Amino acid sequence: MIRRPRRSVAASLVALVLLAACVLLAVAVVQQLIGQQPVLPFADLNAFGAGLTGADVAFLALSGVLALVGLLLLLVALRPGTPTVLPLAGRDGAGTTVTDTGITRRSLDRALSDAATGVDGIARANVSSTRRTASVSAHASFGDATALRTAVRDAVSERLAAIGPSRSPRVRVKVTGTKES
C-alpha cells in the first residue's frame, strides 16, 4: 500500500543528456547535408574511434566513467524513496487489522497543522513528518510556552489517533513567539 515517488530527477537528467546528444547529432547531420562544416567533425571522430584499442588509457578511462555513471543511475533507481502514501490501520468485522486505505504525507501534515492551530494562543503551525517523527513548529500569539507546547502535543496526538496511521510517528513540538520560549 505504500506508494513511492517516481525517480523523476534521475530520469530527467538522463532524458536531458540524451536530448542534447540527439539535437547535437541532428544539427551536425543537417550541416553535413547542406555542405557546411559540421559541429561534430565526423571524420575526426571516426579516425579517433578507429585508432582506439581496449588497452588505450583514454578508452579505459571513458569506459570506467560510463560504468560509474551507469552504476550510480542503477543505485538511484533501485533505492526506495520516501513514501508518498502512508497506510492507515483498519479493522475488518472480525477485529483483524487490515490495511486498505492510506493518506498522503501532505494531507497528514495539513491535518496535524490544523489540529495545532486549533489550540488557543497558536497563530500558525508548520508540520513536517517523516516515518518516525512529526515535527510541529508552532508560533504563539500569547500564552505560556510550556503550557502551549503541552496543549499542541496533546491536540496533535489526538488527531493522529483519530487518523490512525499503521505506524504512529512520535510528536515533537517547538513553540516560538512567546516571551517565555
HELIX and SHEET records of a PDB file:
HELIX    1   1 SER A    8  LEU A   33  1                                  26    
HELIX    2   2 PHE A   42  GLY A   51  1                                  10    
HELIX    3   3 VAL A   57  LEU A   78  1                                  22    
HELIX    4   4 ARG A  105  THR A  117  1                                  13    
HELIX    5   5 ALA A  145  ILE A  163  1                                  19    
SHEET    1   A 2 VAL A  85  ARG A  91  0                                        
SHEET    2   A 2 THR A  97  THR A 104 -1                                        
SHEET    1   B 3 ILE A 122  SER A 129  0                                        
SHEET    2   B 3 THR A 133  ALA A 140 -1                                        
SHEET    3   B 3 ARG A 170  THR A 176  1                                        
END                                                                             
